[in-house]
Amino acid sequence: MPKANSNSNSKKKATPPSPERRGELLATAAEVFAAQGYNATTVRKIADEAGMLAGSLYYHFDSKESMVDEILSTFLDELWERYDAVLAAGLEPRETIEALVTESFREIDRQRDAVAIYQKESKHLRSLPRFAYLGDSQRKFETAWLGTLERGVATGAFRTDLDVRLTYRFLRDTVWVAASWYRPGGRYSPEEIARQYLSMVLEGFAART
């Protein structure tokens, strides 16, 4: 009598999780992290929101740290792909600021929860070796915006008495704080919000004619 093949019967090869399911779980995790904060969020809470057991979630991710890492790195990779395209386009300083602001609001529309996590948690997380890229991105961000403002002052596009560092901080904070109130699918598109925002802000530091 032939022996049963125990390997084929009891050790079936696991099917890797689909990218779609992984994306759904990350979206759920991002929503929970954004609402409750990283430290207060547990794997069990994310699993509950996803309608699964906590042990099943570990099949997809080894820790909540891995989840927030993937959420933030994906957000920043996408943001910098768009920022780099703007910075490489050879636009005038004012046009560059307009394009950077517009891309920022588009990113808030696409990844509001990830932006909220970045705003709330990056200061803490970047002290951890795994998240050193958050500090690198922050420095790159500052260089891009400050460089554009300084170029605008030098070319006469912006006022010569402009404090570029103060202006940079104002732009940065007022743009990204929108993640706390913006809701996708609302009355205004991200492009319209950017246009309204720019119409209010630029008149405060554009060169007077």
Solvent accessible surface area in square Angstrom, and as a share of the most:
residue,aa,sasa,rsa
1,M,231,1.03
2,P,125,0.79
3,K,196,0.83
4,A,87,0.67
5,N,93,0.48
6,S,73,0.47
7,N,100,0.51
8,S,62,0.40
9,N,99,0.51
10,S,84,0.54
11,K,154,0.65
12,K,164,0.70
13,K,193,0.82
14,A,68,0.53
15,T,108,0.63
16,P,105,0.66
17,P,46,0.29
18,S,49,0.32
19,P,108,0.68
20,E,121,0.54
21,R,82,0.30
22,R,78,0.28
23,G,37,0.35
24,E,95,0.43
25,L,1,0.00
26,L,25,0.12
27,A,62,0.48
28,T,29,0.17
29,A,0,0.00
30,A,9,0.07
31,E,105,0.47
32,V,10,0.06
33,F,1,0.00
34,A,9,0.07
35,A,84,0.65
36,Q,81,0.36
37,G,15,0.14
38,Y,16,0.06
39,N,116,0.60
40,A,69,0.53
41,T,1,0.00
42,T,74,0.43
43,V,19,0.11
44,R,162,0.59
45,K,64,0.27
46,I,0,0.00
47,A,0,0.00
48,D,91,0.47
49,E,96,0.43
50,A,21,0.16
51,G,69,0.66
52,M,35,0.16
53,L,140,0.70
54,A,21,0.16
55,G,55,0.53
56,S,48,0.31
57,L,1,0.00
58,Y,111,0.42
59,Y,112,0.43
60,H,28,0.12
61,F,8,0.03
62,D,107,0.56
63,S,35,0.23
64,K,45,0.19
65,E,53,0.24
66,S,15,0.10
67,M,1,0.01
68,V,0,0.00
69,D,24,0.13
70,E,48,0.22
71,I,11,0.06
72,L,0,0.00
73,S,33,0.21
74,T,71,0.41
75,F,2,0.01
76,L,10,0.05
77,D,102,0.53
78,E,46,0.21
79,L,4,0.02
80,W,22,0.08
81,E,129,0.58
82,R,87,0.32
83,Y,0,0.00
84,D,62,0.32
85,A,66,0.51
86,V,16,0.09
87,L,70,0.35
88,A,89,0.69
89,A,60,0.47
90,G,71,0.68
91,L,57,0.29
92,E,107,0.48
93,P,2,0.01
94,R,84,0.31
95,E,82,0.37
96,T,3,0.02
97,I,0,0.00
98,E,54,0.24
99,A,24,0.18
100,L,0,0.00
101,V,0,0.00
102,T,25,0.15
103,E,22,0.10
104,S,0,0.00
105,F,6,0.02
106,R,76,0.28
107,E,0,0.00
108,I,1,0.00
109,D,41,0.21
110,R,96,0.35
111,Q,35,0.16
112,R,54,0.20
113,D,30,0.16
114,A,4,0.03
115,V,0,0.00
116,A,10,0.08
117,I,1,0.00
118,Y,31,0.12
119,Q,84,0.37
120,K,121,0.51
121,E,19,0.08
122,S,11,0.07
123,K,159,0.68
124,H,84,0.38
125,L,0,0.00
126,R,95,0.35
127,S,85,0.55
128,L,57,0.28
129,P,126,0.79
130,R,104,0.38
131,F,0,0.00
132,A,55,0.43
133,Y,62,0.23
134,L,1,0.01
135,G,9,0.09
136,D,80,0.41
137,S,12,0.08
138,Q,40,0.18
139,R,151,0.55
140,K,92,0.39
141,F,16,0.07
142,E,47,0.21
143,T,98,0.57
144,A,14,0.11
145,W,1,0.00
146,L,16,0.08
147,G,33,0.32
148,T,5,0.03
149,L,0,0.00
150,E,90,0.41
151,R,100,0.37
152,G,0,0.00
153,V,35,0.20
154,A,89,0.69
155,T,88,0.51
156,G,40,0.39
157,A,32,0.25
158,F,1,0.00
159,R,55,0.20
160,T,118,0.68
161,D,105,0.54
162,L,24,0.12
163,D,83,0.43
164,V,31,0.18
165,R,103,0.38
166,L,116,0.58
167,T,14,0.08
168,Y,2,0.01
169,R,116,0.43
170,F,102,0.42
171,L,0,0.00
172,R,65,0.24
173,D,72,0.37
174,T,47,0.27
175,V,0,0.00
176,W,16,0.06
177,V,79,0.45
178,A,1,0.01
179,A,2,0.02
180,S,79,0.51
181,W,142,0.50
182,Y,9,0.04
183,R,127,0.46
184,P,73,0.46
185,G,83,0.80
186,G,47,0.45
187,R,213,0.78
188,Y,96,0.37
189,S,54,0.35
190,P,17,0.11
191,E,73,0.33
192,E,46,0.20
193,I,22,0.11
194,A,1,0.01
195,R,135,0.49
196,Q,75,0.33
197,Y,20,0.08
198,L,16,0.08
199,S,59,0.38
200,M,141,0.63
201,V,17,0.10
202,L,2,0.01
203,E,127,0.57
204,G,45,0.44
205,F,10,0.04
206,A,14,0.11
207,A,37,0.29
208,R,194,0.71
209,T,183,1.06
